[in-house]
Amino acid sequence: MPRTRIEGLLASFPKLMVPGQQHTTVETETIRYVYQPIGEDMYVVLITSRQNNIVQDMDTLHLIARAVSDICDVGDQQDVVYHGFDILQTFEEIISQGCRDNVDLAKLRTIKEMESHEEKIQEMIEKNKELEAKQEMKRQAKFFDQQRREAAKRGFSDGGMGSSGSMLSGGRMGGSYEPLISPAPEPVRTFGSDSPPASSGNKVSSTARGMRLGRKPKGADILGAMKDEVGLAQDFEDNLSIAENEPLISTGFGASSTPAPVETAPARPPIDMKGVHVQIDEHITAVVNRDGGLEQMEVKGDMSLIISDDDYTNVQVSVETNDAHNAQVKTHPKIDKKKFQSSSVLALKDPAGSFPVSQPIGILKWRIVSGNEDDIPLTINCWPSPTGSGTVDVNIEYELNNVDLELENVVVTIPIPPGAQPTVNDVDGIYNVDRAHGVLQWQIPSIDSSNKDGSLDFNIPGNDAGLFFPVQVSFACKKPYYGIAVTSVTTPDSQDVEFSQTISLAPEIYSVI
């Protein structure tokens, strides 16, 4: 249809209108004008042929009028002109090639805002990574401070005023160092220098006086050596270790928390760590749409060693794996890959090599990707149903698919309309309404094979079922999703070594969108 034809039809519309007439349609021989006033001297006009269904035309007109009112202030002509591009884009979404598209006002809002689920997921993942990086920095700083304090205490107790000196050896790959602590103050010397220190009895006189270094306090050598050790170990860890993560979960009843994919948890309880400690950490990302379809699922895990006894710096770790999930497994480059593939033993390639002491060292990684809904460990179904009387009945159910897992401190966070007060009819567990952030937190202390399903029913004022998404889930688990277990830890000469271990499975993103 040429532009001149459209301009002619629009120009003839005001002449066809009859003042005071209650009808909202005007017809000519071939054209029907369907219109609706939306403001003072402002109309929405739909031009169709006389053969079109008048009921469908009226429905389309009403949707256009609601969409325009939602975009701008229809009482202000300047505001309408200012939002002209948005209004034109909305028209194109409603009518495509002369036909009405199957859209409603909620879908138009989503299209107008250009929301992307993938973008939201990536933003949530980036925020969680930043949070975990900050927590990791705090843990490392605390660990180094504690190590320095303990080293300083050992130096003072072993190398007192009456002793001839004490030796501190730091195990690491490639060698060791032995800083000497002298009970008597002496000039500061460079660590690792080949030249012996000058005698304290010699006097040096010079007309040109440079910088004078003061006497170092007791324990300065050991603290300096510890600083060097931390630097070397940190460089090694940057190339070797996998960052240590903790399960992030909020378990306090009635506590306010911002709805996020993962909530910060209290610190782990003290662990009775042996000379060899094995740490298994897994993080799961699962995104399910509200219809039950799986959008994304990924599990990333790693196994780390923490050696705190110098006698066990070259141990071998035997494991058992269950490859039911077709996991992608990778060993560290310094680990003997052929030996692991043939006998499931994680050992260093170099028989003379050693693991660093008191540093978490990553030795194994794995990754699991699945598109099967049955592989999700915990299924969450959310069913909001508008009642038609200004309220919504919401039913949420959970079901444990993997009965081998035991989930603890499970928190299901459901968005609710701002200022609304839900009426809970039935709940398995406890719940908390956080009005500050507009969420309802459903808390289940434990989910296992004996308690593998449950539900929450509540009624709340509102009429938009989409306001109750996304639903976020957080939990902690002491069993790995990937079927891996440490069977034994031995020395190179096959002597069994007593070891301790911790296992953690926590969600990075776990939501229903």
Secondary structure, DSSP 8 states (H G I E B T S, - for coil): --HHHHHHHHHHHHHH--TT----EEE-SSEEEEEEEEETTEEEEEEEETTS-HHHHHHHHHHHHHHHHHHS-TT-HHHHHHTHHHHHHHHHHHEETTEE-S--HHHHHHHHHT--HHHHHHHHHHHHHHHHHHHHHHHHHHHHHHHHHHHHHHHHHHS-TTSS-EE----BTTB----EE-SS------TT-SS----TT-----SS---------TTHHHHHHHHHHHHHHHHHHHHH------------TT------SS------------SEEEEEEEEEEEEE-TTS-EEEEEEEEEEEEEE--GGGTT-EEEEEEE-TT--EEEE-TTB-HHHHHHH-EE-BSSTT----BTSEEEEEEEEEE---GGG-SEEEEEEEEE-SSSEEEEEEEEEES-TT--EEEEEEEEE--TT---EEEEESSEEEEETTTTEEEEEEEEESGGG-EEEEEEEEE-S-GGGG--EEEEEEESS-SSEEEEEEEE-TT--B--EEEEEEEEEEEEEE-
